[in-house]
Structure formats: structure tokens, C-alpha cells
């Protein structure tokens, strides 16, 4: 690692008891992370009805997902160019086009207008359809590993750029399908922002306390450990920390932040078996984010399946997974919602002055806040 990019640590002189914090110099870089030039997972395809359009939000944009007759998913701005009625209130026709339910204008997969039924005649209809203003605004969309990914910029340049960057998928599902077992996907919209969800899952210290009874005991398991950087800070690739000492049943434990949406938590057991938490967060609107996640179990060198996350790793139908997921996900929801409200009263960018972090378990949370402040324009635009 170079001195410029190494995640070095220094003592905060302004607060005598503050833990060593990630030095700003290690985060300084000329490149700024562009939030709109990224792939975000917005839905689990198998959970959506292909015969209906679905309203979603991403980075404050009102969007609509819909599926054509060939099974390909598309994303448009959720407004008809005619009178701005929501296309999500329309319908998917038998011919695989999207129809606005207000005046029956129809659109193809690229946003092209295919029909304006109130036109005087076919020639007039064609002339009006050929006007660029008659087109719906389309966004690059793709289906990968069961998730529908959306690129929140439109136009020819955005389409080309989106093709040069890959979504943050789970490599084991592609590279070692014979060893990887993916458990069910779950989806939740949370009433707190992207940064607070990412901060929460960059903080393993809260797990046995906030998730008492499911993942540990808040009297017995709130133990000391250190977090150490294991991957250089990068504007586009994020950073990673491990935990030392690791819990006795583990060989290694790593939290890996991959912007804009992915936190990958790897627990490696003896004989190289792994439990991977693949956690995604997409910023929908201010104060809200969409979380999609799953567990992936990697069989060890002897073909044995490692333990998963509590009873969530048990064989169960998808509907039961949906019922049980809130038992875990909602345990710290109230903390994060009110934490965000209180932080919101502080001056933007002064997170470290608002909190008191005397223990090394907070190193990755601090690194995330430094990355946001220095590499990513201060936060979600």
C-alpha cells in the first residue's frame, strides 16, 4: 500500500478520548464518486407480477418497472409524456407493450411511442409518435442473479457507460455453483437513509446487543475486538475490514464495502467453508432506503455445509422467510430511524463531532463516514 491510499489511523486531538480515526489524508483523491452512474438492485424478479407495472423510487426519481412478452424487464420514468400520468397505473398489454391507462398511449421496450389512438388518422399518429417528446424516458436495466438492476441515468451516453460497469453481484454463485447454496432473497423498505443502513451493517458490535436472542446475548457477548483494514480505500471499490480476534468457531471474518450498494460479510470456517451475507442497500428517497439481502453458504473442502445465520438458514418456503425476516431486520429499525433524526440536527459533514467513539469496533463506521465525506461528495445527493 502507498502512503497516500493506505487506510492509516491517527488520534483525534480535538477529542482527547476519541478512538484513533481514519486519517483524512488517506481518503483524499481527485476522483469523486458519482452516485447516478452506478447499478442498483431494485427488486427480486420472482416476487413481481410480470403482467403489471411496478412503481419504484431510486435517488429521488419516480420510476416504473415492467416486463415485456419475452420476459425482459425495463425501467421508465413513471410518467407518460402526454399529460404526466403515472405509467405504473397502466397495464402491460398482450403484445408486450406498456399502455398508459389515462389515454391509452402505448410504449415499446426502449421507450418509443407506438400508439396515440386519439389521432386524426394513421399518418397524423405516425408524425406525432415520431416526435422525441412522445417517448417515455427509459433507463438501462438488467437481470442478474435474480435481481433487477437499474442505472439511474438515461440517454445514449448513460446506456454506453452502463455497459462498461458490472453490478455488484455475488461471484461465488457464478464461479463455484457446485459449492454455493443461495438461500431466499428478502426485501424491505426502511424509514432511514442509505448511510444509516450501511453504517449499521459495518458495525458488528451491535449484533449481539440489538439482535439479542437471535444472534447472541447482550449480557454475555458484547465483547472487545479490533477492526483492521484489509483492502485499500478506493473511490469506486470501497474498502474492507477484518475482525480480530475472530470468534472461536471462525478462521476469518471480513466486512467488505463495495459502493454504491453492497456490503458483503464473509465468515470463513475451518476447511474453507463460508457463510456470506450479501446485503444490498439502494437509496430511494430522503430518509428511506430499500434493502435486499440473502445468505450464501459455501460448502467446505469436504463437501459439508457450514452453519448459517441462526434459524434463517433452515430449509423453509419463501413465504415463511418473508414472515420471519422482520424478527431480525426490525430489531434495530427504531434505533436507526431516531439516530438519523438526531444526526440531522447537526451541521452536514460534522458527523465525528456529533458522536463519541472511544472503542476500535467503530473503525469501519468511521471509515464509511470519511469515505462519504471526502470521496463521495458528502453523501447521497
Secondary structure, DSSP 8 states (H G I E B T S, - for coil): --TTTS--EE--TTSTTS--EE-GGGT--S----TTSSEEEEEEGGGS-TTS-EEEEETTEEEEEEE-TTS-EEEEESS-TTT---GGGSEE-TTS-EE-TTT--EE-TTS-EEE-TTSSSHHHHHHHHTSGGGS--EEEEEEETTEEEEEEEESHHHHHHHHTS-----HHHHH-TTTEEE---EEEEESS-HHHHHHHHT-GGGHHHHTTTTS--TTT-----EEEEEEEEETTTEEEEEEES--TT-SEEEEEEETTTEEEEEEE-GGG-EEEEEEEEEEEETTEEEEEEEEEEE--TTS-----SGGGGS---HHHHHHHHHHHHTTTHHHHHHHHHHHTTS-TT-HHHH----SGGGHHHHHHHHIIIIISTTS--
